Structure formats: C-alpha cells, structure tokens
Amino acid sequence: MASCAKIFKYIKQSASEVDYTKVNPKKWDWKQVVWPFRVMVHPFTGYEEMKYYKQGSVALGLFIMALWCFSGVFSFLETGFLFNINRAKDLSLFTQFVSTALLVILWTISNWAICTLLDGEGRVREIFISTAYAAMPQIVSIIPMAIISKGLIQEEQAFLTIARVVFFAWMLILLFVANTTMHQYSFGKSLVSMILTIFGIIIIMLLVVLVFSLFIQIWSFIRTIINEMFYRV
C-alpha cells in the first residue's frame, strides 16, 4: 500500500508540473507544425534551415510516426475491396508498427552509427527528425488513396499503383536530401552511407532476433530445471 501511495503521489506531483497552457492551440508554434509540409515542397531549403536554425521538433516527429502507423492500419482495413486482399482478423498492430514507426527508429540508430564512422555531422536528434519528416509523402497519400480506391474499377488499378510509386519515390528523395544535408555529404558519399545504413538495419534486426531467441532458450532451460526440482521434491 505504501508503494501505491508513493506512485500516486509521484503522478500527482508530475501532473501539477505540466504546463497545460501548451495544450491550447493558440500557444502552439504553428511554424513548427507546418514545417514538415515545407520540407515536402522545398526539401533543400527546409532541411538546411532545420540543420542550422533548429526548426525541427522531436515531439512532432513522434506524432508523425504515430500518424504513419495509423495510416497503415486505415489502409489495411479501408482500401477498396477490389484491391484489398486483407482480412480484418489478420490485422497485426505490431506488423504495422514495425513497417512504419519502428523503421524510423531503426534508420535513426543505424544511420547515426554508420555516419559516425564516415565523419558525418548529423546528430541523433537531427537524423530522427529529418527521417520522420521524410515520411510525410506517405502519410498525406495513404488515407486519400485508400478512400479513392473505393470508387475505382479493376481496370484503373494501374493509376493507384503509379500513385503509390510516385509518393514512395518522393519519400526516398526527401530521405536522400535529409541524409545529404544533415551529414554534409556529397552525392556519392550520401548514397553509400544510405546503402550501409540499410545493411546496418538488417544487422540490428538479426541481433535482436538472436538475443530474443537466446533469451527464450535460457528461460526454457531455467523453467525445465525448476519443474524438475519440484517434481523430485
């Protein structure tokens, strides 16, 4: 009970320290809010100003990640039935998270590790924000395309495919510009660092799977010993 009382006291104290005036939209820095859209249209200028004038926001980057994950769920469920082979019962929030938000986190970690070895100038904060902002073309396109697909016929699927390719290519271009600007790389060095970053992500995922598998085996071994001890007792 004492521990619960301490927890509630800590929550109450933390809540009293929150500046609730920031929740009011009138208090928001709207320049920061609309900045991802500026980066979409003017990537070189937007990322340069983000690099040298600290225009990015970590909180907004986290919100963009959550929005990307939500957009993926919406597309999974609401894409027109002519182009959607998914079943609602097959929806996995973990899969959607891995393919969106977690991908941004893995890219940030891998890119920072690789570019540190390649004399990159980007910091973790800058890499994360610029990567999250680069996902904006996907975010602004996924939900509208899912809605539009409900009114298309089978023969018009090519238009949907072309649109997806265009927005995906747009995202890659923004990611390339972000990588080049944040680390102050040349075209070739930036391309090489991005390829190495992809390999870094694969290595990180393999290590995580390996550690998780090892943990499962150790736990299974310990549980077997405990069960054997209880059985003999």
N, C-alpha and C positions, 0 to 999 in steps of 0.2 A: 504493500500500500504506500509505503514511504517513497518507493521508486516512482510509482504512478504520480504521486503528488509533485515530485520534483519535475517530472516530464511535463505535467500540465502547467506548472509554474514557469518552466522554460518557454513553453508555447505562448503563454500569456505575455511574458516579457518580450519575446520576439515580435509578437503581433503589435504590441504597443510601440515598438521602434520603427514599424513600417510607415513610410510617408505615403498615406493614402491619397494625397493630393495629386500624385503622379498617375493615379488611375483615371483621373479626369482627362478626357481627350484634349481639353483646352491647354493642358500643361505639357502635352506631348511635343517633342521636337519633330515636326512634320517633315523637315528637311531630311532627317534620318530615315523616316518611314518611307518616303518616296524614292530614296536613293537607289534601291535595287532596280527600280524601273529606269532610272537614269543610266545605270550600268548596262542594262539591256540594250539601250539605244546608242549610247556613247561609251563603249567599253574602255577604250584607251584613256579618254579624259576621266571617266568615272573611277577607274582603278588607280590612276595617277593621283587623283585628289584623295582617294581613300588611303593610299600609301603615305602621302606626305602631309595631309591635313586631317587625318584620323576621322574620316567621315563614316566609317563602318560601325555597326553595333552588334555585339555578341548576342544580346537578347533578341534582336531582330533576326539574326542568323538562326538561333534556336527555334524561333517561331516559323521561319521559312522551312526548316527541316520537318517540323510537325505538320505544316500545311502540305508539304510534298507527300508525306506519309498518308495523310487524309485523302489527298487527291488520288493516290494509288488505290486506296480502298474504294473510293467512289467509282473509279473507272472499272475496277474488278466487278462491281455489282451492277452498275448502271449503264455500261456500254450496250448499244443496241443488240437485240438477241440474234440478229443476222451475223454479227461479227464477234459474238461473245460465247465462248465455249465453257466459261467458268460457271461453277455452281456455288451458290451461297454457302453451302455446308463445307466447301473446300477452302473458304477464306481463312488465311492464316495471317494474323496481325504481325507475328514475328517475321514472316517472309516479307511482308510489306515494309516493315521497319528495316530489315537487312538490305533490301533493294533500294532504299531511299536514304533515310536519316543516318543509318549506320555506315552507309557508303561514304557519306561526307566526313564522318569521324575517322574512318579508316584512311581515307585520302589525306586528311589533315596530318595524321600521325606519320604515315609513310612518306608523304611529301616533305615534311619537316626533317625527318631522319635522312632521307636521300639528299636533299638540297643542302643540309648542313655539311655533308661531305663534299659537295660540289660548290662550296663557297657562296651559297645562296644568302640573300639578305633578308628574306622573309621571316617574320616571327610567327609563332604558333597562332596567335590571335589574328594576324593578318591573313594567314593561309586559311583558317577556318571561315572567317567572314567572307573572303573573296570566293571561296569554293561554294559556300551556301548561296551567295548572290548569283553565282553562275548557273544555279539550278532554276532560276526564275522562268526561263522559256518553257521548261517542262511544267511548272506549276500553273502558269497562266494558260496553258494549252490543254492539259489533260481533261479537266472538267468540261470545258466547252466542246471538245471533240467527242467526249462520251455522250453529251446531250445531243449534238448534231447527228451522231451515228444512229440515233433512234429514228431519224427521218430519211435515212439513205437506203437505197436498194442494193442488192448484192453486186450489181454491175458497177456501182460507184465506190467500191471498196478501195480502188486504186487512189482516189483522191484522199481518203483517210490515211492510207499508207504513206503517200507523199508528204502530207502534212506532218505526220509523226517523224519522218526522216528529217524534214526541214527544221523542226523545233529541236530535235536531238542534235543535229549538226550545229545549230545556233548555240546550244548549251556547251558543246565541245569547243567552239570558237571562243566563247566567254571564258571557259576554263583555261584555255591556252593563253589568252591575253592576261588573265589573272596571274598565272604562273610566271609569265614573262615579266610582268610589271613588278610583282611582289619581290621577286628574287633578282631583278635587274639582269636578266639573261638575254643572250642573243637568240635568234630564231632556232638555230640548230641545238644549242645547249638546252633551251627550254623543252624542245621536243624530246631530247634524250632523257632529260630529268623526268618527264611525264611517263615515258615508257618504263623507266626504272621504278617510278612510283607504283605503277600497276603491278610490276613484279613484287614490289615490297608489300602491297596489299595481299597478294597471294600467299607470300611467306608468312605474314602475320596471321592470316586465317588458318593456314596449315598448323602453325604453332599453337594457336588457340584450340583447334580440334585435337591436337596431340596431347596438350596439357589436360584438356577435359577428359579425353579417353583414359589417360593415365590416372586421373583422379577417380574415375569410375571404377577402374580395376583395383586401385588401392582400397577404396571403400568396400568393394565386393569382397576383397580378401579379409579386411577387418571384420566385416559382418559375418563371414564364414567362421572365423576364429571365435567370435563371441557366441555364435549359435552352437558351435562345437563345445565350448566351455559350459554353456547352460545345459546342453544335452548330457554331458558327462556328470555334471553336478546332480 
